[in-house]
């Protein structure tokens, strides 16, 4: 979502390229370009002005070291100021209490119900017994949607479809949680298409009666400054504890993520990308600032890999590589683990420099489909013994997968090259890195 902003900020910093020193004139020119880039990204005007005023003040107050160019210094200062404006440091969710009660609020369509499922998944991974409570009594499909999500992630859902009193449902749900040893309760509430008095009254009564340990406001980041204004209205009535930004994988300008913390003075606690229940991350202002400036986010990438890759599976794969027995079944299992890490373009954007390289390029999880189709069109014997796949077998595989014979030949060649490379790298302790050779090439879907 920050591609366009990153590009414009990079262009602003280039105004200092080749400049020998920081001056009031060149800093003012660059700061003006930064402010314009922020406003174009739908950042609140006052926030954009505050950020650039701070950047100017900091830049003019620092000496440029011999080893650091003025452009590099301004990038560093901008990173620091963006980090501050987005909250400075991450803030954890408060799940103290027995049970801890998390109240979810927001407008209809902001992604509250989906986020409730994602949060339950997040807490389940931490070993917490969680109960979802369906308190959206107006939208006909809301209860069924929550039940479907609950079944999908293995989390129980408490609902009273015939009851039209949200406070009663929530209170009885919490009592049920206490009786059944649930450590956390997530209350999914009703939303409206716009803020109205009935909605604000109901959510206020829920908070007053439930006394939740955490109240979260879920906002669709694609709505830009409207998201910030809505958050302000909700906070005046609810005094919520934190913000959740959803749909950060959307094609949007990203201003809400930068503005909302400064305007509402409440921390962003989670960011959500994609529809998968695992696509939920804690919000780190410093890491987000790095990504906006095209520096990548290697720490988050490593954390995602650690969560997704199974240690026993890695040992099994390495053993097969040492014996030169790595086959297409093994490769499929590795693809599945990579897909669990999240959106492919988002992951690649965490690698320093890749954000700029991928600008305008369509890369998504569908990029794996042609590879998977070809492999799944092989017989079990062929997947286990790739060396037996001759010309006749390749033609049959191409026909069965709906791909061209050239695509099958390319995959076979890349796989053979990768096996050789993996064997070499395994001797140096880095076999799995070679899997990158079969990642979809930049340039989009095959």
C-alpha positions as CSV (number, residue, x, y, z in Angstrom):
1,X,0.0,0.0,0.0
2,X,3.0,2.3,0.5
3,X,4.6,1.8,-2.9
4,X,3.6,5.2,-4.3
5,X,4.6,7.0,-1.1
6,X,8.0,5.2,-1.0
7,X,8.6,6.2,-4.6
8,X,7.9,9.9,-4.0
9,X,9.9,10.0,-0.8
10,X,12.8,8.4,-2.6
11,X,12.5,11.1,-5.3
12,X,12.4,13.8,-2.7
13,X,15.7,12.6,-1.1
14,X,17.4,12.6,-4.5
15,X,17.2,16.4,-4.5
16,X,20.1,16.2,-2.0
17,X,22.1,13.7,-4.0
18,X,25.6,15.0,-4.6
19,X,25.1,17.9,-2.2
20,X,28.1,18.3,0.0
21,X,26.4,19.8,3.0
22,X,23.1,20.5,4.7
23,X,21.8,24.0,4.2
24,X,18.6,25.7,5.1
25,X,17.7,26.0,1.4
26,X,18.2,22.4,0.3
27,X,16.6,21.0,3.5
28,X,13.5,23.3,3.0
29,X,13.2,22.1,-0.7
30,X,13.4,18.4,0.3
31,X,11.0,18.9,3.3
32,X,8.5,20.5,0.9
33,X,8.7,17.5,-1.4
34,X,8.3,15.1,1.6
35,X,5.2,17.0,2.8
36,X,3.7,16.9,-0.7
37,X,4.4,13.1,-0.9
38,X,2.7,12.6,2.5
39,X,-0.4,14.7,1.6
40,X,-0.7,12.8,-1.7
41,X,-0.7,9.6,0.3
42,X,-3.8,11.0,2.2
43,X,-1.9,11.8,5.4
44,X,-3.7,14.4,7.5
45,X,-2.3,17.9,6.5
46,X,-1.5,18.9,10.1
47,X,0.4,15.6,10.6
48,X,2.3,16.0,7.4
49,X,3.3,19.6,8.4
50,X,4.3,18.5,12.0
51,X,6.5,15.7,10.5
52,X,8.3,17.9,8.0
53,X,8.7,20.8,10.5
54,X,10.4,18.3,12.8
55,X,12.6,16.9,10.0
56,X,13.8,20.4,9.1
57,X,14.5,21.2,12.7
58,X,16.4,18.0,13.3
59,X,18.3,18.2,10.0
60,X,19.5,21.8,10.5
61,X,20.6,20.9,14.1
62,X,22.9,18.1,13.0
63,X,26.4,18.0,11.6
64,X,26.9,15.8,8.6
65,X,29.6,13.2,9.2
66,X,32.2,12.6,6.5
67,X,31.0,9.1,6.0
68,X,27.3,10.1,5.7
69,X,25.8,12.1,2.8
70,X,23.1,14.8,3.4
71,X,20.6,12.5,1.6
72,X,21.4,9.6,3.9
73,X,21.1,11.8,7.0
74,X,17.7,13.1,5.9
75,X,16.5,9.5,5.3
76,X,17.5,8.6,8.8
77,X,15.8,11.7,10.3
78,X,12.7,11.0,8.3
79,X,12.6,7.4,9.5
80,X,12.9,8.6,13.1
81,X,10.1,11.1,12.7
82,X,7.8,8.7,10.9
83,X,8.4,6.2,13.7
84,X,7.5,8.8,16.4
85,X,4.4,9.9,14.6
86,X,3.2,6.3,14.3
87,X,3.7,5.6,18.0
88,X,7.4,5.1,18.7
89,X,7.2,1.5,19.9
90,X,4.8,-1.5,19.7
91,X,2.0,-1.8,22.2
92,X,0.8,-5.2,23.2
93,X,-2.9,-6.2,23.7
94,X,-4.0,-6.4,27.3
95,X,-5.3,-9.9,28.0
96,X,-5.1,-9.9,31.8
97,X,-8.2,-11.2,33.6
98,X,-10.1,-14.4,34.0
99,X,-11.4,-14.3,31.4
100,X,-9.9,-11.3,29.6
101,X,-12.6,-9.6,27.6
102,X,-11.7,-8.0,24.2
103,X,-14.5,-5.8,22.8
104,X,-14.3,-5.2,19.0
105,X,-15.8,-2.1,17.5
106,X,-16.0,-0.4,14.1
107,X,-18.1,0.4,11.1
108,X,-19.8,-2.3,9.0
109,X,-17.4,-3.5,6.3
110,X,-14.3,-2.6,8.2
111,X,-13.4,-6.2,8.8
112,X,-14.4,-6.6,12.4
113,X,-15.7,-10.2,12.1
114,X,-12.7,-11.4,10.1
115,X,-10.3,-9.7,12.6
116,X,-12.1,-11.4,15.5
117,X,-11.3,-14.7,13.8
118,X,-7.7,-13.7,13.2
119,X,-7.3,-12.5,16.8
120,X,-8.6,-15.8,18.1
121,X,-6.1,-17.6,15.8
122,X,-3.3,-15.4,17.2
123,X,-4.3,-16.1,20.8
124,X,-4.7,-19.8,20.1
125,X,-1.1,-20.0,18.9
126,X,-0.2,-18.6,22.3
127,X,-2.0,-21.5,23.9
128,X,-5.0,-19.5,25.2
129,X,-8.4,-21.0,25.3
130,X,-10.6,-18.5,23.5
131,X,-14.3,-18.0,23.0
132,X,-15.9,-15.9,20.3
133,X,-19.2,-14.2,21.1
134,X,-21.5,-13.2,18.2
135,X,-23.1,-9.8,19.2
136,X,-23.9,-8.5,15.7
137,X,-27.7,-8.9,16.0
138,X,-28.6,-6.8,12.9
139,X,-26.6,-8.2,10.0
140,X,-28.3,-11.5,9.0
141,X,-25.1,-13.3,7.9
142,X,-22.9,-12.0,10.7
143,X,-23.5,-14.9,13.2
144,X,-23.1,-17.5,10.5
145,X,-19.9,-15.9,9.3
146,X,-18.4,-16.0,12.8
147,X,-19.5,-19.6,13.2
148,X,-17.9,-20.5,9.9
149,X,-14.6,-18.8,11.0
150,X,-14.8,-20.5,14.4
151,X,-15.1,-24.0,12.7
152,X,-12.2,-23.1,10.4
153,X,-9.8,-22.2,13.2
154,X,-11.1,-24.6,15.8
155,X,-12.4,-21.9,18.2
156,X,-15.9,-22.2,19.9
157,X,-18.5,-19.5,19.1
158,X,-21.2,-18.5,21.6
159,X,-24.4,-17.2,19.9
160,X,-28.1,-16.6,20.6
161,X,-29.7,-16.1,17.2
162,X,-33.1,-15.3,18.5
163,X,-32.0,-12.8,21.2
164,X,-31.9,-9.1,20.1
165,X,-30.2,-7.8,23.2
166,X,-26.4,-7.6,22.6
167,X,-25.6,-6.8,26.2
168,X,-27.5,-9.9,27.5
169,X,-25.8,-12.1,24.9
170,X,-22.3,-10.9,25.8
171,X,-22.9,-11.3,29.5
172,X,-24.2,-14.8,29.2
173,X,-21.3,-15.6,26.8
174,X,-18.8,-14.4,29.4
175,X,-20.5,-16.6,32.1
176,X,-20.3,-19.6,29.7
177,X,-16.6,-18.8,29.2
178,X,-16.0,-18.9,33.0
179,X,-17.8,-22.2,33.4
180,X,-15.8,-23.8,30.5
181,X,-12.3,-22.5,31.4
182,X,-11.9,-20.0,28.5
183,X,-9.1,-17.6,29.2
184,X,-10.1,-15.0,26.6
185,X,-13.4,-13.8,25.3
186,X,-13.6,-11.8,22.0
187,X,-16.9,-9.9,21.5
188,X,-17.8,-9.2,17.9
189,X,-20.2,-6.3,17.8
190,X,-22.5,-4.8,15.2
191,X,-21.4,-2.0,12.8
192,X,-23.3,0.5,10.6
193,X,-22.5,1.9,7.2
194,X,-22.0,5.3,9.0
195,X,-21.8,6.5,12.6
196,X,-25.3,6.9,14.1
197,X,-26.6,7.4,17.7
198,X,-28.2,3.9,18.0
199,X,-24.9,2.3,17.1
200,X,-22.8,4.5,19.5
201,X,-25.3,3.9,22.3
202,X,-25.2,0.1,21.9
203,X,-21.4,-0.1,21.8
204,X,-21.1,2.3,24.8
205,X,-23.6,0.1,26.8
206,X,-21.6,-3.0,26.0
207,X,-18.4,-1.4,27.2
208,X,-20.0,-0.1,30.4
209,X,-21.6,-3.4,31.3
210,X,-18.8,-5.8,30.2
211,X,-15.9,-3.6,31.6
212,X,-13.5,-5.2,28.9
213,X,-9.8,-5.4,29.5
214,X,-9.2,-4.2,26.0
215,X,-11.4,-2.3,23.5
216,X,-10.2,-2.3,19.9
217,X,-11.4,-0.1,17.1
218,X,-11.1,-1.8,13.7
219,X,-10.7,0.5,10.7
220,X,-10.4,-0.2,7.0
221,X,-7.2,1.5,6.0
222,X,-8.5,1.9,2.4
223,X,-10.9,4.6,3.6
224,X,-8.0,7.1,4.2
225,X,-8.8,10.2,6.2
226,X,-12.4,9.1,6.7
227,X,-10.9,6.3,8.8
228,X,-9.1,8.8,11.0
229,X,-12.3,11.0,11.4
230,X,-14.4,7.9,12.3
231,X,-11.8,6.8,14.8
232,X,-11.9,10.2,16.4
233,X,-15.7,10.0,16.8
234,X,-15.6,6.5,18.3
235,X,-12.8,7.4,20.7
236,X,-14.8,10.4,22.0
237,X,-17.6,8.0,23.0
238,X,-15.7,4.8,23.8
239,X,-12.2,5.8,24.8
240,X,-10.9,2.7,23.1
241,X,-7.5,1.2,23.9
242,X,-6.0,0.7,20.5
243,X,-6.6,0.6,16.7
244,X,-6.5,-2.3,14.2
245,X,-5.8,-1.4,10.6
246,X,-7.2,-3.9,8.1
247,X,-6.8,-4.4,4.3
248,X,-3.2,-3.1,4.3
249,X,-2.6,-5.2,1.2
250,X,-5.1,-3.1,-0.7
251,X,-4.3,-0.6,-3.4
252,X,-4.6,2.5,-1.2
253,X,-2.4,5.5,-0.4
254,X,-1.7,4.5,3.2
255,X,-2.3,7.8,4.9
256,X,-4.5,6.4,7.7
257,X,-1.6,4.3,9.1
258,X,0.6,7.4,9.4
259,X,-2.1,9.8,10.6
260,X,-4.3,7.9,13.0
261,X,-1.9,7.5,16.0
262,X,-1.1,11.3,16.0
263,X,-4.7,12.4,15.6
264,X,-6.5,10.0,18.0
265,X,-3.5,9.6,20.4
266,X,-4.2,5.8,20.6
267,X,-1.7,3.2,19.5
268,X,-2.1,1.0,16.5
269,X,-1.9,-2.5,17.9
270,X,-2.5,-4.8,14.9
271,X,-2.3,-4.7,11.2
272,X,-4.1,-7.1,8.9
273,X,-3.4,-8.1,5.4
274,X,-5.2,-10.7,3.3
275,X,-8.1,-13.0,4.1
276,X,-6.2,-15.9,5.7
277,X,-6.6,-16.3,9.4
278,X,-2.8,-16.2,9.9
279,X,-2.5,-12.8,8.2
280,X,-2.4,-10.7,11.4
281,X,0.7,-8.9,12.7
282,X,1.6,-6.8,15.7
283,X,2.3,-3.2,14.6
284,X,5.9,-2.0,14.9
285,X,6.2,1.7,14.1
286,X,9.9,1.5,13.5
287,X,9.6,-1.5,11.1
288,X,6.7,0.2,9.2
289,X,8.8,3.4,8.8
290,X,11.6,1.3,7.4
291,X,9.3,-0.3,4.9
292,X,7.8,3.1,3.8
293,X,11.4,4.3,3.1
294,X,12.2,1.2,1.1
295,X,14.6,-0.2,3.7
296,X,12.7,-3.5,4.0
297,X,11.8,-5.3,7.2
298,X,14.1,-8.3,7.6
299,X,13.2,-8.8,11.3
300,X,9.5,-9.4,10.5
301,X,10.5,-11.7,7.6
302,X,12.6,-13.9,9.8
303,X,9.9,-14.0,12.5
304,X,7.3,-15.1,9.9
305,X,9.7,-17.8,8.7
306,X,10.3,-19.1,12.2
307,X,6.5,-19.3,12.8
308,X,5.8,-21.1,9.5
309,X,8.7,-23.5,9.1
310,X,8.6,-26.8,11.0
311,X,12.0,-27.7,12.6
312,X,11.5,-31.5,12.2
313,X,10.5,-31.0,8.5
314,X,13.6,-28.9,7.9
315,X,15.8,-31.6,9.3
316,X,14.0,-34.2,7.2
317,X,14.5,-32.1,4.1
318,X,18.2,-31.5,4.8
319,X,18.7,-35.2,5.3
320,X,17.2,-35.9,1.8
321,X,19.3,-33.1,0.3
322,X,22.5,-34.6,1.6
323,X,21.5,-37.9,0.0
324,X,20.5,-36.1,-3.2
325,X,16.9,-37.5,-2.7
326,X,15.0,-34.1,-2.7
327,X,11.9,-34.6,-4.9
328,X,8.8,-32.9,-6.1
329,X,6.8,-34.0,-3.0
330,X,9.3,-32.3,-0.8
331,X,9.2,-29.2,-2.9
332,X,5.4,-29.1,-2.7
333,X,5.6,-29.3,1.1
334,X,8.1,-26.4,1.1
335,X,5.8,-24.3,-1.1
336,X,3.0,-24.8,1.4
337,X,5.2,-23.5,4.2
338,X,6.2,-20.5,2.2
339,X,2.5,-19.7,1.5
340,X,1.7,-19.9,5.2
341,X,4.0,-16.9,5.7
342,X,1.6,-14.6,4.0
343,X,1.1,-12.5,0.8
344,X,4.0,-13.2,-1.5
345,X,4.5,-9.6,-2.7
346,X,4.3,-8.3,0.9
347,X,7.0,-10.8,1.9
348,X,9.3,-9.8,-0.9
349,X,8.7,-6.2,0.0
350,X,10.3,-7.0,3.4
351,X,13.6,-7.6,1.6
352,X,15.7,-4.3,1.5
353,X,15.5,-2.8,-2.0
354,X,12.8,-5.2,-3.3
355,X,10.0,-2.7,-2.7
356,X,11.3,-0.4,-5.4
357,X,12.2,-3.3,-7.7
358,X,8.6,-4.7,-7.5
359,X,6.8,-1.4,-8.1
360,X,4.1,-2.0,-10.7
361,X,4.7,-5.7,-10.8
362,X,1.8,-8.1,-10.2
363,X,3.1,-10.9,-7.8
364,X,0.7,-12.8,-5.6
365,X,0.0,-16.3,-4.3
366,X,-1.6,-17.2,-7.7
367,X,2.0,-17.1,-9.0
368,X,2.5,-20.6,-7.5
369,X,-0.6,-22.1,-9.3
370,X,1.2,-23.1,-12.5
371,X,4.0,-24.8,-10.6
372,X,1.6,-26.7,-8.4
373,X,-0.6,-27.7,-11.4
374,X,2.4,-29.2,-13.2
375,X,3.7,-31.1,-10.1
376,X,0.2,-32.4,-9.2
377,X,-0.2,-33.7,-12.8
378,X,2.7,-36.0,-12.2
379,X,2.2,-39.6,-10.9
380,X,3.4,-40.4,-7.3
381,X,6.3,-42.3,-8.8
382,X,7.3,-39.3,-11.0
383,X,7.2,-36.9,-8.1
384,X,9.3,-39.3,-6.0
385,X,11.8,-40.0,-8.9
386,X,12.1,-36.8,-11.1
387,X,14.9,-38.4,-13.2
388,X,12.4,-40.8,-14.9
389,X,10.4,-38.0,-16.4
390,X,11.3,-38.2,-20.1
391,X,9.8,-36.5,-23.2
392,X,6.6,-38.6,-23.4
393,X,5.9,-38.1,-19.7
394,X,6.5,-34.3,-20.0
395,X,3.9,-34.1,-22.8
396,X,1.4,-36.0,-20.7
397,X,2.1,-33.7,-17.7
398,X,1.7,-30.6,-19.8
399,X,-1.7,-31.8,-21.1
400,X,-2.9,-32.8,-17.7
401,X,-1.9,-29.5,-16.0
402,X,-3.1,-27.2,-18.8
403,X,0.4,-25.7,-19.2
404,X,2.7,-25.7,-22.2
405,X,5.5,-28.2,-22.8
406,X,7.9,-25.3,-22.5
407,X,6.7,-24.5,-19.0
408,X,7.1,-28.1,-18.0
409,X,10.6,-28.2,-19.5
410,X,11.5,-24.9,-17.7
411,X,10.3,-26.3,-14.4
412,X,12.3,-29.5,-14.8
413,X,15.5,-27.6,-15.7
414,X,15.1,-25.2,-12.8
415,X,14.4,-28.1,-10.4
416,X,17.5,-30.0,-11.6
417,X,19.6,-26.8,-11.2
418,X,18.1,-26.2,-7.8
419,X,18.9,-29.7,-6.6
420,X,22.6,-29.3,-7.6
421,X,22.7,-25.9,-5.8
422,X,21.0,-27.2,-2.7
423,X,23.5,-30.0,-2.5
424,X,26.4,-27.6,-2.7
425,X,24.8,-25.1,-0.2
426,X,24.0,-27.9,2.2
427,X,27.7,-28.5,2.7
428,X,27.9,-24.9,3.8
429,X,24.9,-25.1,6.0
430,X,22.4,-23.2,3.9
431,X,20.4,-25.6,1.8
432,X,16.9,-24.2,2.2
433,X,18.0,-20.8,0.8
434,X,18.3,-22.4,-2.6
435,X,14.5,-22.8,-2.7
436,X,14.4,-19.2,-3.9
437,X,15.4,-20.5,-7.4
438,X,11.9,-21.8,-7.9
439,X,10.1,-18.8,-6.5
440,X,7.9,-17.1,-9.2
441,X,10.0,-14.8,-11.2
442,X,9.4,-11.0,-11.0
443,X,7.1,-10.2,-13.8
444,X,3.8,-11.6,-12.5
445,X,1.8,-14.7,-13.1
446,X,3.0,-17.3,-15.6
